[in-house]
Amino acid sequence: MARVKPAVLLVDDQPFFHIWVTESLEGLYEVVAVKDSKQACAAPKQRSFAAIILDVVLESENGLDHLHTFRALSHAPILVITAHDNEQYAIRAANLKVDGYLKKTFSQQELWDALGRVVPVDPIDHAKSFMDDHYPEDLNALDVAEHVGISEGYLRTEFLKEHGVTPMQYLRYVRLQHGCQLLAETDIQITNIAKMVGYANPERFRRTFLRSFQVSPSEYRSYRVTNKNDGSIVENAD
């Protein structure tokens, strides 16, 4: 199976620019180009995107006016572009905390660099990095897939093929490893540690920990306190 390319939504009202961006990103990203905010708001309801490239001026509307709507519809980072030499656009974009800002006319390399900073070309690596950085959050496989711009089924298949575990198994592993570190190195209450590593329900954390390591969090903490020079407990594969 060929590796799926991350999908990028381009919101710009110039057809020639649609062609240039599509050709510039060919082989790296799949580009879906639309011309106005109405089409842009409809697109994330049909599929997931790894990034949104948004022009500030869209015929009679300002693209920045729709940032909140785009963010409500998609987890994708937003790269703002503009051909207008207006400092107020840049200031407003910064205040809205966009993920990147490019002044037209930019080169192909500048576009690659700007997108590469927010969307790695490999969506499976991107998914892994996303879970590494956001493990305390309330995440599920669909959240991760939508963030990197691919389907949940494709993410599961390719992640399992590449890493030997499903995305949710990997997320559990990351959370429990951070939990082990906090149990061994701090005096933080176990109920608080559970929340810190992504388990809103402390009992679920306890059950998951016990199933994975064959000891409870409190037993693990006691063991590490009395055996500080021993290696860490290895999680069961299943």
C-alpha positions as a printed NumPy array, in Angstrom:
array([[  0.   ,   0.   ,   0.   ],
       [  1.391,   3.419,  -0.974],
       [  1.923,   5.882,   1.866],
       [ -0.892,   8.435,   2.026],
       [  0.276,  12.031,   1.752],
       [ -0.946,  14.583,   4.338],
       [ -3.845,  16.633,   2.985],
       [ -3.56 ,  20.434,   2.908],
       [ -6.522,  22.765,   2.449],
       [ -5.648,  25.848,   0.372],
       [ -8.069,  28.762,   0.727],
       [ -7.275,  31.337,  -1.967],
       [ -9.348,  33.083,  -4.609],
       [ -6.726,  32.966,  -7.399],
       [ -6.926,  29.897,  -9.705],
       [ -3.329,  30.323, -10.897],
       [ -2.146,  30.206,  -7.293],
       [ -4.088,  26.953,  -6.787],
       [ -2.074,  25.473,  -9.649],
       [  1.267,  26.803,  -8.383],
       [  0.787,  25.501,  -4.832],
       [ -0.485,  22.118,  -6.068],
       [  2.522,  21.707,  -8.342],
       [  4.937,  22.979,  -5.691],
       [  3.718,  20.425,  -3.137],
       [  3.271,  17.534,  -5.569],
       [  4.637,  14.298,  -4.146],
       [  4.758,  15.694,  -0.607],
       [  1.226,  16.787,   0.213],
       [ -2.228,  16.366,  -1.298],
       [ -3.684,  19.819,  -1.96 ],
       [ -7.419,  20.548,  -1.861],
       [ -7.971,  24.077,  -3.197],
       [-11.068,  26.225,  -2.546],
       [-11.764,  29.856,  -3.311],
       [-13.816,  31.22 ,  -0.415],
       [-14.764,  30.755,   3.236],
       [-18.002,  28.917,   2.417],
       [-16.137,  26.186,   0.549],
       [-13.407,  26.206,   3.196],
       [-15.918,  25.58 ,   5.979],
       [-17.513,  22.73 ,   4.038],
       [-14.253,  20.904,   3.271],
       [-13.307,  19.785,   6.841],
       [-16.76 ,  18.249,   7.211],
       [-15.924,  15.902,   4.341],
       [-12.37 ,  14.906,   5.305],
       [ -9.44 ,  15.65 ,   7.606],
       [ -6.63 ,  18.077,   6.872],
       [ -3.108,  18.264,   8.253],
       [ -2.817,  22.013,   7.567],
       [ -4.767,  24.979,   6.212],
       [ -3.13 ,  27.598,   3.997],
       [ -5.306,  30.705,   4.247],
       [ -5.08 ,  33.856,   2.139],
       [ -5.974,  37.03 ,   4.039],
       [ -7.911,  38.674,   1.191],
       [-10.596,  36.494,  -0.421],
       [-12.431,  38.643,  -2.958],
       [-14.794,  40.667,  -0.731],
       [-13.952,  38.988,   2.587],
       [-11.065,  38.81 ,   5.029],
       [ -9.807,  35.314,   5.686],
       [ -8.752,  36.208,   9.218],
       [-12.403,  36.839,  10.092],
       [-13.041,  33.096,   9.715],
       [-10.14 ,  31.738,  11.757],
       [-12.301,  30.862,  14.765],
       [-14.728,  28.956,  12.517],
       [-11.918,  27.016,  10.82 ],
       [-10.445,  26.096,  14.194],
       [-13.823,  24.868,  15.41 ],
       [-14.047,  22.591,  12.37 ],
       [-10.469,  21.326,  12.219],
       [ -7.467,  20.687,  14.455],
       [ -5.168,  21.626,  11.576],
       [ -2.527,  24.335,  12.046],
       [ -3.155,  27.442,   9.952],
       [ -0.544,  29.068,   7.715],
       [ -1.617,  32.595,   6.695],
       [ -0.458,  34.116,   3.407],
       [ -0.98 ,  37.547,   1.882],
       [  0.142,  39.617,  -1.098],
       [ -0.677,  42.866,   0.676],
       [  2.034,  44.861,   2.393],
       [ -0.154,  45.716,   5.353],
       [  1.443,  45.558,   8.786],
       [ -1.974,  45.356,  10.427],
       [ -2.576,  41.963,   8.8  ],
       [  0.629,  40.604,  10.297],
       [ -0.185,  42.046,  13.731],
       [ -3.708,  40.646,  13.687],
       [ -2.476,  37.242,  12.51 ],
       [  0.055,  37.185,  15.362],
       [ -2.63 ,  38.137,  17.879],
       [ -4.792,  35.316,  16.553],
       [ -1.849,  32.955,  17.119],
       [ -1.634,  31.557,  13.588],
       [  0.945,  28.843,  13.068],
       [  2.809,  30.592,  10.253],
       [  2.767,  33.744,   8.126],
       [  4.136,  34.121,   4.599],
       [  4.294,  37.197,   2.427],
       [  3.581,  36.648,  -1.256],
       [  5.446,  36.125,  -3.478],
       [  7.297,  33.374,  -1.632],
       [  9.419,  30.639,  -3.179],
       [  8.684,  26.946,  -3.357],
       [ 11.402,  26.322,  -0.759],
       [  9.888,  28.899,   1.603],
       [  6.517,  27.165,   1.262],
       [  8.111,  23.767,   1.949],
       [  9.912,  25.127,   4.992],
       [  6.815,  26.851,   6.419],
       [  4.644,  23.755,   6.   ],
       [  7.378,  21.441,   7.24 ],
       [  7.536,  23.334,  10.517],
       [  3.895,  22.524,  11.304],
       [  3.208,  19.36 ,   9.267],
       [  5.962,  16.752,   8.838],
       [  5.708,  15.038,   5.473],
       [  5.37 ,  11.598,   7.108],
       [  1.917,  11.524,   8.791],
       [  2.777,   8.446,  10.885],
       [  5.813,  10.144,  12.404],
       [  3.667,  13.232,  12.873],
       [  1.046,  11.179,  14.737],
       [  3.7  ,   9.694,  17.013],
       [  5.172,  13.123,  17.787],
       [  1.708,  14.52 ,  18.409],
       [  0.954,  11.823,  20.988],
       [  4.37 ,  12.303,  22.599],
       [  3.613,  16.001,  23.071],
       [ -0.105,  15.836,  23.901],
       [ -0.462,  12.609,  25.914],
       [ -2.082,  14.389,  28.925],
       [ -5.001,  15.506,  26.763],
       [ -8.277,  13.656,  26.197],
       [ -7.284,  12.007,  22.913],
       [ -8.673,   9.153,  20.88 ],
       [ -7.556,   7.633,  17.583],
       [ -9.885,   9.851,  15.565],
       [ -8.443,  12.987,  17.194],
       [ -4.929,  11.93 ,  16.242],
       [ -5.914,  10.98 ,  12.688],
       [ -7.696,  14.28 ,  12.144],
       [ -4.719,  16.217,  13.456],
       [ -2.356,  14.66 ,  10.916],
       [ -4.872,  14.725,   8.07 ],
       [ -5.438,  11.026,   7.371],
       [ -8.204,   8.509,   8.042],
       [ -8.406,   6.676,  11.355],
       [ -8.221,   3.3  ,   9.612],
       [ -5.127,   4.221,   7.63 ],
       [ -3.445,   5.593,  10.752],
       [ -4.101,   2.38 ,  12.653],
       [ -2.882,   0.136,   9.829],
       [  0.307,   2.07 ,   9.091],
       [  1.149,   2.815,  12.729],
       [  0.807,  -0.87 ,  13.601],
       [  2.971,  -1.818,  10.623],
       [  5.672,   0.716,  11.52 ],
       [  5.687,   0.531,  15.33 ],
       [  4.186,  -2.86 ,  16.158],
       [  1.358,  -1.369,  18.24 ],
       [ -1.801,   0.588,  17.504],
       [ -1.857,   4.358,  18.102],
       [ -3.923,   3.938,  21.27 ],
       [ -1.601,   1.24 ,  22.586],
       [  1.312,   3.587,  21.99 ],
       [ -0.515,   6.447,  23.716],
       [ -1.156,   4.182,  26.718],
       [  2.532,   3.287,  26.798],
       [  3.576,   6.968,  26.765],
       [  1.118,   7.854,  29.515],
       [  2.182,   4.974,  31.743],
       [  5.875,   5.69 ,  31.285],
       [  5.327,   9.278,  32.387],
       [  3.222,   7.946,  35.252],
       [  6.041,   5.633,  36.326],
       [  8.482,   8.515,  36.332],
       [  6.204,  10.676,  38.468],
       [  5.532,   7.824,  40.885],
       [  9.237,   7.107,  41.305],
       [ 10.572,  10.658,  41.429],
       [  7.858,  12.732,  43.15 ],
       [  5.506,  12.644,  46.118],
       [  2.527,  13.789,  44.051],
       [ -0.694,  12.035,  45.003],
       [ -1.581,   9.147,  42.693],
       [ -4.982,  10.651,  41.863],
       [ -3.221,  13.791,  40.635],
       [ -0.63 ,  11.821,  38.701],
       [ -3.461,  10.018,  36.922],
       [ -4.859,  13.339,  35.706],
       [ -1.409,  14.641,  34.776],
       [ -0.82 ,  11.743,  32.4  ],
       [ -4.209,  11.75 ,  30.705],
       [ -6.511,   9.699,  32.958],
       [ -9.425,  11.784,  34.213],
       [-10.608,   8.729,  36.139],
       [ -7.941,   7.639,  38.698],
       [ -9.498,   4.179,  38.962],
       [ -9.016,   3.659,  35.226],
       [ -5.378,   4.656,  35.659],
       [ -5.005,   2.13 ,  38.507],
       [ -6.619,  -0.683,  36.5  ],
       [ -4.59 ,   0.08 ,  33.39 ],
       [ -1.367,   0.283,  35.389],
       [ -2.093,  -3.003,  37.178],
       [ -2.981,  -4.789,  33.926],
       [  0.171,  -3.49 ,  32.229],
       [  2.741,  -3.959,  35.004],
       [  1.133,  -6.575,  37.303],
       [  1.471,  -4.181,  40.251],
       [ -0.655,  -1.227,  41.337],
       [  0.653,   2.358,  41.175],
       [  1.075,   2.434,  44.963],
       [  2.959,  -0.881,  44.939],
       [  5.172,   0.372,  42.127],
       [  5.966,   3.557,  44.067],
       [  6.841,   1.557,  47.192],
       [  9.032,  -0.79 ,  45.156],
       [ 10.942,   2.039,  43.477],
       [ 11.458,   3.893,  46.738],
       [ 13.011,   0.821,  48.36 ],
       [ 14.881,  -0.369,  45.224],
       [ 16.135,   2.866,  43.639],
       [ 18.996,   1.219,  41.814],
       [ 16.847,  -1.435,  40.141],
       [ 15.649,  -1.172,  36.549],
       [ 12.12 ,  -0.126,  35.722],
       [  9.309,  -2.608,  35.319],
       [  8.656,  -3.575,  31.715],
       [  5.097,  -3.27 ,  30.426],
       [  3.335,  -6.331,  29.035],
       [  2.961,  -6.248,  25.274],
       [ -0.75 ,  -6.914,  25.482]])
